[in-house]
Amino acid sequence: MSIEFKKPFDNRGSRTSLTNEIASKYRINDHIRVREVRLVGDNIPNIGVYTREDALKLADELELDLVEVSPTAEPPVCKIIDFDKFIYDQKKKQKEIKSHAAKMVIKEIRFGPNTDEHDFLFKVKHAENFLKEGSKVKAYVFFKGRTILFKAKGEELLHKFAEELQAWGKPDHAPMLDGKRMITILSPTKKSK
């Protein structure tokens, strides 16, 4: 009697969710169910309309995959390519697009309804630096217990805060009460970046 030891699951052979998401957008080989396809690409001897069977035969001869790249065209457009390499390139493009996307950072500044002048100016200076570096600033007055009675004072404080920073940022909206917090968000102006 011989005993076999199974190898632990190896992640390298499995597809990631991003790969599966990309792969699910395309029909390949026998999953293409139309009668005729338009073949395009570098490795096609004659670009044009082929029957599905002829296109599959050509892909098989080249030891590559028939991939439907534009299913809405009439007839659908296909390429004969290495599908795994194609998926890899698509994944690489998506990662590059994601890395170049602008990421907005939001910094928070908290006040109490009875914040004194020195603390206020200290926090304004911090907010100014945040806006200069291109971050949004979320300023809020937190009402603890019965201090909710000073809503007007909190609103006044946030208006004064926005006024002090008008050279570096502008408020997205007027101060709004959200539960026990009154919130305003300042976005950096173009010249402050």
C-alpha positions as CSV (number, residue, x, y, z in Angstrom):
1,M,0.0,0.0,0.0
2,S,1.5,3.3,-1.0
3,I,0.7,6.7,0.5
4,E,0.4,9.8,-1.6
5,F,1.0,13.2,-0.2
6,K,-0.9,15.9,-1.8
7,K,0.7,19.2,-2.4
8,P,-0.8,22.2,-0.6
9,F,-2.9,24.5,-2.8
10,D,-0.7,26.6,-5.0
11,N,-2.0,30.1,-5.7
12,R,0.2,30.5,-8.9
13,G,-2.1,28.3,-10.9
14,S,-5.3,29.9,-10.0
15,R,-6.8,33.1,-11.5
16,T,-7.3,36.2,-9.4
17,S,-10.7,37.9,-9.3
18,L,-9.4,40.7,-11.5
19,T,-8.3,38.1,-14.1
20,N,-11.6,36.4,-13.9
21,E,-13.5,39.7,-14.3
22,I,-11.5,40.5,-17.4
23,A,-11.7,37.0,-18.9
24,S,-15.5,36.9,-18.4
25,K,-15.9,39.9,-20.8
26,Y,-14.6,37.9,-23.8
27,R,-15.8,34.8,-25.6
28,I,-13.1,32.5,-26.8
29,N,-12.8,29.5,-29.2
30,D,-15.9,27.2,-28.9
31,H,-17.9,29.8,-26.8
32,I,-18.2,32.0,-29.9
33,R,-21.7,31.1,-31.3
34,V,-22.0,33.2,-34.5
35,R,-21.8,31.9,-38.1
36,E,-19.3,34.4,-39.4
37,V,-16.6,36.5,-37.8
38,R,-14.3,39.3,-39.0
39,L,-10.7,38.4,-38.3
40,V,-8.2,41.2,-37.6
41,G,-4.7,41.2,-36.2
42,D,-1.0,40.8,-37.1
43,N,-0.9,37.1,-37.6
44,I,-3.8,36.8,-40.0
45,P,-2.8,36.1,-43.6
46,N,-6.0,37.7,-45.1
47,I,-7.9,40.1,-42.9
48,G,-11.7,39.7,-43.6
49,V,-14.8,37.8,-42.9
50,Y,-14.4,34.0,-42.1
51,T,-16.8,31.3,-41.1
52,R,-16.6,30.4,-37.4
53,E,-15.2,26.9,-38.4
54,D,-12.5,28.4,-40.6
55,A,-11.4,30.9,-38.0
56,L,-11.2,28.2,-35.3
57,K,-9.2,26.0,-37.7
58,L,-6.8,28.9,-38.4
59,A,-6.4,29.6,-34.7
60,D,-5.7,25.9,-34.1
61,E,-3.1,25.8,-36.8
62,L,-1.3,28.8,-35.1
63,E,-1.8,27.2,-31.7
64,L,-3.5,30.3,-30.4
65,D,-7.0,31.3,-29.3
66,L,-9.8,32.8,-31.2
67,V,-11.0,35.8,-29.1
68,E,-14.1,37.8,-29.7
69,V,-13.0,41.4,-29.1
70,S,-16.0,43.3,-30.4
71,P,-19.3,41.3,-30.1
72,T,-21.6,44.2,-31.1
73,A,-20.0,44.6,-34.6
74,E,-21.7,43.1,-37.6
75,P,-20.2,40.4,-38.0
76,P,-18.4,40.2,-34.6
77,V,-14.7,41.1,-34.7
78,C,-12.3,38.4,-33.5
79,K,-8.5,38.2,-33.1
80,I,-6.3,35.1,-33.0
81,I,-4.0,35.7,-30.0
82,D,-2.6,34.0,-26.9
83,F,-5.5,34.6,-24.5
84,D,-3.4,34.3,-21.3
85,K,-1.0,37.0,-22.6
86,F,-4.0,39.1,-23.7
87,I,-5.5,38.9,-20.2
88,Y,-2.1,39.7,-18.7
89,D,-1.8,42.9,-20.9
90,Q,-5.4,43.9,-20.0
91,K,-4.7,43.5,-16.3
92,K,-1.5,45.5,-16.6
93,K,-3.4,48.4,-18.4
94,Q,-6.1,48.4,-15.7
95,K,-3.4,48.6,-12.9
96,E,-1.7,51.4,-14.7
97,I,-4.9,53.4,-15.1
98,K,-5.7,52.8,-11.4
99,S,-2.2,54.0,-10.3
100,H,-2.6,57.3,-12.3
101,A,-6.1,58.0,-11.0
102,A,-6.1,61.0,-8.6
103,K,-6.6,60.0,-5.0
104,M,-8.3,62.7,-2.9
105,V,-7.2,62.8,0.7
106,I,-9.6,64.2,3.3
107,K,-8.1,65.6,6.5
108,E,-10.4,66.2,9.5
109,I,-10.3,69.1,11.9
110,R,-12.5,68.9,15.0
111,F,-13.8,71.9,17.0
112,G,-16.0,72.2,20.1
113,P,-18.7,74.8,20.1
114,N,-16.7,76.8,22.7
115,T,-13.3,76.7,21.0
116,D,-11.2,79.7,22.0
117,E,-9.4,82.0,19.6
118,H,-5.9,80.5,20.0
119,D,-7.1,76.9,19.3
120,F,-9.1,78.2,16.4
121,L,-6.1,80.0,14.8
122,F,-3.9,76.9,15.4
123,K,-6.4,74.7,13.6
124,V,-6.8,77.2,10.8
125,K,-3.0,77.1,10.2
126,H,-3.1,73.3,10.0
127,A,-6.1,73.5,7.5
128,E,-4.2,76.0,5.4
129,N,-1.2,73.5,5.1
130,F,-3.6,70.7,4.2
131,L,-5.2,72.8,1.5
132,K,-1.9,73.9,0.1
133,E,-0.8,70.3,-0.3
134,G,-4.0,69.5,-2.2
135,S,-6.0,67.7,0.4
136,K,-9.7,68.4,1.2
137,V,-10.5,69.5,4.8
138,K,-13.5,68.2,6.6
139,A,-14.1,70.6,9.5
140,Y,-16.7,69.8,12.1
141,V,-18.0,71.0,15.4
142,F,-18.8,68.1,17.8
143,F,-21.7,68.7,20.2
144,K,-21.3,66.7,23.4
145,G,-24.3,66.4,25.7
146,R,-26.2,69.6,26.1
147,T,-23.8,71.7,24.0
148,I,-26.2,70.8,21.1
149,L,-28.0,74.0,22.3
150,F,-25.2,76.0,20.8
151,K,-25.9,75.0,17.1
152,A,-25.8,78.7,16.0
153,K,-22.4,79.1,17.7
154,G,-21.1,76.0,15.8
155,E,-22.4,77.3,12.5
156,E,-20.8,80.7,13.1
157,L,-17.5,79.0,13.9
158,L,-17.5,77.0,10.7
159,H,-18.4,80.1,8.6
160,K,-15.5,82.0,10.2
161,F,-13.3,79.0,9.5
162,A,-14.2,79.0,5.8
163,E,-13.8,82.8,5.7
164,E,-10.2,82.5,7.1
165,L,-9.3,79.9,4.5
166,Q,-11.0,81.5,1.4
167,A,-7.6,82.2,-0.2
168,W,-6.7,78.5,-0.2
169,G,-10.0,76.7,-0.4
170,K,-13.7,77.0,-0.9
171,P,-16.5,75.3,1.0
172,D,-18.3,72.5,-1.0
173,H,-21.5,73.2,1.0
174,A,-22.8,75.3,3.9
175,P,-22.4,73.8,7.4
176,M,-24.9,70.9,7.9
177,L,-25.9,69.2,11.1
178,D,-25.4,65.5,11.0
179,G,-26.3,63.9,14.3
180,K,-24.1,65.4,17.0
181,R,-21.8,67.0,14.4
182,M,-22.0,70.1,12.2
183,I,-19.9,69.5,9.1
184,T,-18.5,71.5,6.3
185,I,-15.9,70.4,3.7
186,L,-13.4,72.7,2.0
187,S,-11.8,71.9,-1.3
188,P,-8.5,73.4,-2.4
189,T,-8.6,76.1,-5.0
190,K,-6.7,75.5,-8.2
191,K,-3.9,78.0,-7.5
192,S,-3.2,76.5,-4.0
193,K,-2.0,73.2,-5.5
